[in-house]
Amino acid sequence: MSLFARLRAGSQSAALIPYRYVKLRSGLPDDLDGFQNARDVVAENPGCRVIQDWLVSRDGILEKHLIVEDTATGERFDVTPLERRVPFFEHPGTNDEFEGLWHEISMPAYSPPLRLVVHEAGDEITRHRGSVASDTGTSGENADA
């Protein structure tokens, strides 16, 4: 499955992750550096791990973000005080892939492709404006009439 398809599927399962106020030995987490905040919490709490996630905005922009998971309970929480809570989903790929991607990705509105009609070799393909060709193999020359 392509990266685009995996991100689109992941974004459909996005959920709000609760914010948890934490105080680090070094002070309060920075509201602008979600990556460092999560890494600092994990460094000071061996029972936690970083989860690579994407924030999902209403306008279809995905933004890289890190949240924390308590490995004993499986509880996930965000330690970065964001302006507003937005849904997250876990990155559906490898660490290297996540690290190599842009910080923001635009996910345009998606429409499934039109159904393609495949003709057998030798079939005549004609263009029609508002009419249907007959089964007799006419070329449709009079289709505009």
N, C-alpha and C positions, 0 to 999 in steps of 0.2 A: 504494500500500500504506500502511496506517495506521502511525502511529508505534508503536503497541503491537505490531503484526505485525512490523515491522522490528526492534524490540528483542527480541522473542521469537526471531526467526530468528537474529539476531546472537548471542544468548546460547547458542544451540545449537552455535555454532562457537567458543565461548570456549576459550582456551588459556592455560597458565601462561606468564608472561613472566618471564625471569630477572632477578634483582636484580643490579645492578652497583654496586659501591662506587665512589663518586666523591668527590674532594675539590675543592671550589670555592675560588676565591681568597678568597671570603668565609668559608670554613670548611666544615664538613660539612653535608649536607642535613638539614633538620628532619624528624623522623619523623612529624610531624603535618600537614605542609603539602605534599602531593604536587603540587599545582598550582604553587606557587612553586618547588619543587625542580626540576621539569622545565623550567620557564621559565628558571631560573638556569643550568642546564646548557646549554641551547640558546643563551643569551646569551653564554656563555663559549666555546662551541664552534660556530662557524659552519657546520660540516658536519653539524649535527644539526637535527632539527625535532621539534616537539611533536606527539604523536598523542593525540587525545581518545578516551578509552576508558571502559569501564564495568567495574568489579570485580563479579564475580558470587559472591554468598554462597550457602551451602547452603540457606538458608531462602528463597530467591527474591528477595532484595533486590539491586537494582542500585545501585551507588554510583559517582558520577562520579570519574574519576581521569585523570591525564595520565602518559603514558610518553614515552620518547625514542626516536627512530629515527635511526640513522646513515645519512644519505642516500647515502653512497658504497657501503655494503654492504647496506643494507636491514635490518640487524640492529636489532631492537627490544629495549629493556631498561627496567627500572624503576629509578629512582634514589632511591626512597623506601623506607627500611627498615621494611617492614610487619611486624606481629606474626607473621603467617603468609602464605605465598604463596597467592594465590587466582587463579582464571582471569580473564582479561580478554577483552574483544572491542572492536573499534573501533566508534565511534559511527556508525551507518548513516544519517547525515544531514549537514546543514550545520553550520558553526561557530555561526551565529546560533541555530539550533535547540538545539544542545547547551548554549550559554550560557543560553538561556531556560528550560531544564528545571530541575526541582527537583534538589537534590544527591543525593537517594536516591529510587528508584522501586521500589515493590513489584510483583513479577511473580507474581501468584497462580497456583496450579496451574491448568493449562489442560485442559479437556475439550472435545473438539469438540462442536458443537451437535448435538442430536438431529436426525435426518432428518425434515424436514417433509413431510407429504403434502399436496399441493395438489389440490383438487377443481375440476372444471369448474363453471362457473356453472350453477346450478340443481340440482346434486347435493345430496342430503340428507346432512347431517353428523349423525351420531348418536354418543352416548357409550355405550361398552360396558364392562361389568365382567366380564372373563373370558370373554366369548363373542364370536363373530364374526358380523356381520350377513350375511344371505344376499344373493345377487346379485339377488334378486327385488325389491329396493327396500323391504323391510319396515323399519319405523321402529325396530325393536329394542325395542318395548314389552315383549316377553316375554323380553328378554335376561337379566333377573334371576331368571327362574323356574327 
